[in-house]
Amino acid sequence: MIDLGALAKITKAFKVIDNDKSTNRLSHAYLIVCQDAENLEGYMRYFAKQLLCSESVPCESCRHCSLINSNAHQDVFFYPTSEKGILTEDINAIISESYVRPIESEKKVFVLSNAQTMNAVTQNKLLKTLEEPPKNVYILIGTTSEQAILPTVKSRVKKVEISPFSKTVLINALIDQCKDREKLENAVACSDGTLGKTLALYQDQNLKNVIDLGIEILTKMQSSKDVLEYSTKIIKNKTDLDQFFDVLDMLLRDTLVKECGDQSLITNPNALNQLQNANFKNGALISIISAVTDARKRKQFNANQNMLIEWLLFKILEEKFRWQKL
């Protein structure tokens, strides 16, 4: 079983809250920004234990930790309560309950996971409680998207982050559960440093095929005829475009890092070794990475997938040869 606590306690979020707690400067509300949607609730639960446990690092065995782990703590409330996300009814319940004195401890803690699901009306409903919270009330707001949170809410909380984890941290956290080292390294390299995405990619049997396809495109694509061949292959194989973009990003960034001389930042050495003959100049790599970002945005706006794939492949070819002529 993966120890989320071991990961949580090395995050910036933990260190900030720990310092605030040890200096008696706890904020009444924290906005915890984390890209890992699959494990956000688990991290939030850990921070709730951090607030109530008498130890600086949650002991996992005291009454507070045990009750929080079993969802039985009378002073800790978790939201949302339905699959629809955090609703106005949830905020009404928080407001009402916040004026009831704690029972088990000196603190009352409200944990809101996936706050990006709150609409503007729901967020505005929470403002007064954030601005003038009752004594000993603490609110933990977790979101995968800071942009989804209103500026008026952000101005009333202390923002902390769970930044992407390093390759070494993720491999050490998962190596006992994920026995295939090569698969794990491939997954970590394309995961954006998040635990949830790493596990999903590790379990995806098609990931290695997509990496092999990305390597083939970058090393062998030489003409417009090749573009049409590879675009057809991508569509025919029903390749997940987001995964394809992740793979291209990883391959291009690793190549750029190698060219810049910082070997420690390379995420997938095995794949990089197969790109020895790709022959991309640094300017081309930077331009193509930008094009991949642009392709992600176009996909979000429902661009025609066939045309999008062809556009990106032509862009790779164009930038490669343009920079070779300079």
N, C-alpha and C positions, 0 to 999 in steps of 0.2 A: 504494500500500500504506500502511495506517495505521501510524504510528510510535507503538507502545505505550510505548516508552521516553520519548518526549517528554511523554506524559501522566503516566507513572509518576514522573518526576523533579520534578513539581510537587505531588505528594501529600504529606500529612503523614507517611505511612509512610517515604517516601524521606528526608525531612528528618531524621526521628528517627534512622534507621539511619546516615545520613551523619554526623550529629553524634556518635553513639556511636563510629563508626569513626574519625573524626578525633581523638577524645579518648581512644582506646584503651579504650573502655568498652563494647564490643560485648556484648550479652546473649547467653547461650548459646542462647536460644530466643525467637522472636518469633511472636506471634499476629497475623496480618494479616487484618483484617476488611474485606471488599469485597462489595458487593451485585451486582457484575457477574460472574455465573457464567460467561458466555461467554469472558471475557478474564482471569479470575482466574489461570489457569495461566501466561499470558503475563506478567502482572505479577510473579508469583512467580519466573519465570525471570530477569526483569530484576533483582530483588533479590538473587538468587544471584550474578549478575555483579557487582553492587554490592559484595558481600562480598569477592570474590576479585580484582577488577580493581585495579591499583595506582593508578588515577585515582579522584578523588572521584566523578565521573560515569562510568559504564561507557563505555569507549572504543569497544567493538564490534569492535576490530581486533587486540587482543592475543591471546596464546595462550589465556588463560583464557576470555575472551569468546567467541572463535571455537569453542572446544571445547564450551562450554555451549550455544551456539546450535545445534550439530550433535549434541547429546546424546552427546558422546564424552569428556566430562571424567571422569577416573577417580576424582575426589574429590567429585563432585556427583551425587546420586541423586534421581530424581524418582518420586513416588508420587501416586496409585495406579498399579498396574501392570496393572489390569484395569478393565473397565467397571462392575464391581460396587462400586467405591469402595475406600477404604482398609480392608484386611482385617487380621486378626491376624497372618497370614503376613507381611504387609508390615512390621509393627512388629517381628516376630521378626528379619527381615532387617536392619532398621535397628539393632537392639540388637547383633546379631552384628558387623555391618560397622563400627559406631562404635568398636570396639576395635582396628581395623586402622589403622595409621598412614597419614596422607595420602601420596600419591605425587607428584602434580603441584604441590602447593602446601603451605603451612603449615596450611591449614584443610581440614576435611572438612564438607561441607554436605549436609543432607538436606532436601528440599523436599516438603512434603505439601500438595497442592492438594485443595480440596473436602473439608476435614476434617469438615464437617458430616455426611459419610457414615459416620464412625466411630461404632460403637456404644459403650456404656459399657465393655464388656469390653475392647475394643480400646484405648480411651483410657486405661483403668487400666493396661494393659500397658506403656504409654509412660511412666508416671509416674516410675519409678525413673531412667530415662535423662534425663528432664527435671530431676529433682532433683539427680542426681549425674552429669552428663555427663562422658565422657572428655575429656581436654585437647584443645583446638582443634576440638571438634565443635560445629557450629552447626545448629540446626533451625528451619526456616521453616515455619510452619503457617498455611495460608490457608483461610479459611472464608467462606461467604456469610451465615452465621448464628452470631452469638456465643452465642445461647441454646442452640445444639446442643453447645457445648463444656462439659464438666464444670467446676464451680468448682475442683476440685482441680488440673485441668490449667491453668486460667487463672491460678491463684495461683503457678504455676511458670514463667510466660512473661511477656514484655513485650508488651503489646497496642499495636498501631499500626493506623491506619485509612487506607483509600482512600475518602475522602468523595466524595459526588456532585460531579461537575464542573459548572461554571457553563455557562449557555447559550452564552456567547461562546467558552469553551474548546472545547466540543464542536463548534460550527459551524466554528471555525478548523481543528480536527483533521480534519473530514470534508468540507469544502467542495470540495476537489479531486476527491474520489471521488463525492460526492453532488451532482450538478450542479443539480438542481431545488431552488432556494433555499426556495420555499414549502413543499415536501414536507419538506425538512430541518428547517425551523423547526417544523413541526407535529410531527415525530418527536421533536425535542429537547424540546419543551414537555411531551410526555407520557412522557418516558423516565426520570424520577426521577434524571436526571443521570448515567446510566450509558451507556457507549459501546455495549455489546452490545445493550441494549434500543433505543437510538436507531437503530442499523443495522437491527434487525428491523422496527421501525415504519416506517422509510423505505421498506423493501421491501414493506410491506403495502399493497396497492392499496386496501384498504377504509378506511384510517385517515381520509381526508378525509370519507368518507361518515359515519363515526361522529361526527366533529367537527361536521359540518353537522347531524346528528340531535340532538346535545347542545345546540347553539345553538337549534335549533327548539323543543326541549322547554322550555328555560329562558325563551324569549321568547314562545311562543305557547300553552303549556299553561295553560288557565284553569278547567277543570272536570273532574269525575270522568269524564265522557264522553271527554274528551281523554286522560285517563290510560289508559283501556281501549284507545283507538285507538293510542297510542304503545307500550304494552306489547305489543300484537299485532304492531306493526311491528317491534319489536326481536326478538321471537321468530321471526317469519316470515323476517326477513333473516338469521337465525342469527348475530346480533351477538355477538362475543366479550365476555362480561360483564366480564372483567378490563380489557379495553381500554375498554369503556364507562365503567367506574368511573374509570379513569385520565383519560379525557377530561373527565368531570364534575368531577373534582378540579381539573384544570388550569383549566377555565373559571371555576369558583367561586372558586378562590384568586386568579386574576388579577383578577377583579372586586373581590374584597375588598382586594387590594393597591392597586388604583386608588382605591378609596374611602378608603383610609387615607393616600393621597398619596405612596406610594413607587413611582414609575414605573419605577425601575431594576430592580425585582424581577419585572416583568411578563414572562412567558415567551412569550406568543403575542399580540402586538398586533393582528394581522389578525383573529383570532377574537374578541378583546375588542371590537373596533370594531363587531362585529355583535350585541353584547349591550347596546347603548345603551339599549334599551327594555325590558330584562328586569325592572327595578323591584324589586330585592331590597334590603332593608335589611341592614346589617352583621350584626345578630343572626340574621337568617334564613340568611345565607350561612354563618355559623359553625355553626349547627345542622344545616344540610344537609351540610356537609363532614363533620361527625360522623356523620351518617346514612350517608354513603357508606362511611366506615370500618366502621361497623356491618354494612353490607351485604356488605363483603368478608369479614368474619368469619363471617357466616351462610353465605356461599357455601362457605367452607372446611369447614363442618360439614354440607355436602350439603343445604342448604335447597332446597326446591322452587323452581326457577328462575323459573317463571311467577309464583308468589306473591311471590318476592323482588323481581322487577322492579316488580310492581304496588305492593308495599309502599313501595319507594323513591320511585316517582313520586308516590304519594299523600303521602308525607312531604315532598317538595319543594313540592307544592301547599299542604299544610297550613301549613308553616313560612312560606311566602311571605305568605299572607294573614293568618296570626296576627300576624306582626310589623308588617304594614301597619296593623293596628288599634290597635297600642300607641302 
